[in-house]
Amino acid sequence: MGMTLTEKILAKASGRSMVEPGENIWVNVDVLMTHDVCGPGTIGVFQREFGADAKVWDAEKIVLIPDHYIFTADERANRNVDILRDFAKEQGIKYFYDIIDKANFKANPDYKGVCHITLAQEGHTRPGEVLFGTDSHTCNAGAFGEFATGIGNTDAGFIMGTGKLLIKVPPTLRFILDGEMPSYLSAKDLILQIIGDIGVAGATYQTMEFAGEAVQRMTMEERMTLCNMVIEAGGKNGVIAPDETTFEYVRSRTNKPFEAVYTDSDAKCRDYRYDVSQLEPVVAQPHSPDNRALARECKDVKINRVYIGSCTGGKTTDFLNAAEVLKDRKVKVPTYLVPATQKVYEDLFKVKLAGQTLSEIFLNAGCIEPAAPSCAACLGGPKDTFGRVNEPEICVSTTNRNFPGRMGNKEAGIYLASPYTAAASALTGYVTDPREFI
């Protein structure tokens, strides 16, 4: 019997020739990521269990990324970053993307932005490897053909000291996406469609592998969007087989060697098939990512604001998509733009669409000036967080979760959508199918 991509990675990481779903195995970890929200807790566990003077297992395999609660006056939030900084210094952590001057991110050459996109852009995501992070959307990195999943502080503290973790091998669900992608559809629509079909518990502790010609034609950023949201279906990890697109992206960012693996033709998978050319733009209505509706069915829903950002919807491709819709038009509601990383922020002022930079297109359309890169309002955050929904408003957002209170106010209603749909909604003041403008 053959093995799936995920099983092969876990077999290699556990020093075995074969693993099967349901087996508990010890794996060697290639990269551990933690950020300002869970970092202090992880460090606390590590110091308590391994000793106050203990050294981490490998100072080059731990990546520390402040990103969640950065641009705030909240003292506790700021203290979290101080704890990361002290630990990085004391341990000689090689990859710590610090933010010192919180008033001006541009004065911080080391600061990067949202952890999942930073990991990819800085070359920490590589085929065949095992990556754990103290954040549920760590599964984003599966787009690179690696095993990547979110863990809690206790597990992360254990990895910090040993470089190993005991995990159960997940079975694989395979989503085969064939057909030609229509111009008004994006990876966000596909993953919302799938989550709507299988439900928020539909892939619990299973691998969601994405395959098919539609996936092969996607950019790395669109592939990341697919893998990013497998956690919203309960998935353990998302994964896409690496190809030339993957290799080109990774090799331009790191010279570390890696070994790509692929699902065997006789591996055991449960297959779901889609023809993407037949799909329509969708949204997830409040208050669950699987509460799916067609965008056109929600055209009577009046909205108060639009939010374009996050690891799921704040990449350069996402802003390009939004700009296509907003060019030479005017928004009717406050429209917040939060680039995922410093690199994406710079792209807003460099990348052009029909002779105008993305930033010019957005400002001419009446959007609010792009914010400093961070998680910002995706996770609600302290009251002074940029774009936070502080009133019981209706918001169309390119983020990944719409549980009550997720973006701030518990009474607010969040509609999850693609950048195309979010931009179209900004133009009308209602949830809007982007086909009206594309």
C-alpha angles and dihedrals in degrees: 000000000000126000133238123240091259093048091051093052092048092046091053092045091052095046093244132125094220139022131178133205112274095030118126110224139171111238131194111234123227099189135012118194127190132169140202096280099052100018097084091049092048092048089049092054091046093051094044095050102035100031136267092272097041119132122226117253094249125000091201096054097056119085118195115197125179106203116122109069103016114123097052139104089225107128096208091051090050091047089058091061090048089056091052091048094051091048094048091052095045093047098038091237106189099205110051113140097202131195113203105159102052093182093062121028091186089067088063111080091181098050114101112169135228111031100228096052091039091055089055097042094047094051100253094124113080135165117263096017134119117237126180125185135179091239128081093229092060083106084081089088092063085086085080095059095260135118107257128164143154123256138181129256094263094056090044091051089052092050090049089060102036111017089230139097136188111231139165118242108245125221115240131246111192122207110199109199112191134167135055117307111236115234092248095052129083139181088268090063090050095051092044088050091052094045088049089053100046101026133229091293096037096106100031109168091350134116117248107208118190120208141152137086095291090058093045089056093051125105117241090256093056090046089053090055090057095049094039094068102044086100087064087065091046092257122162092215141344121221142184124191110252119245139162091297089056095044093049092051095046098042092052089058106038139018094208112126119244138179121226120214131191139203112263117239090241096045117128110255135150105230130214118184130206135179100211092197088070096053128101132210110280139189134202107233122214130317108012137040090232095053090102129182134163110262090234091056090061098052092120093058107109113213135202101202148358126225123197113185148070133102087292100046110013102079125115092259090053092054091045089054092049092047091054089061098039099046112123091355135099129237119232098201134042106282118200121202120197116174113212096228144010088259092055090047089054090048090059088066097039109036113084134204115195092340099314128097116241089246091054091050092051096045092046088052090055099252120152112264112274111271130227110282114266142107087276114163097355088091096032095236129178117344093260094056115131112258095004112158100236096166130054091268134148113246132184107211140180090213126110108244136047105178115144109285095008094124095031122279115068092217094052119109118222122198111197113215146155120271088254092055093042091052093046089050091051089058096053105028089235134084099278138191106235091223086082087071106023 
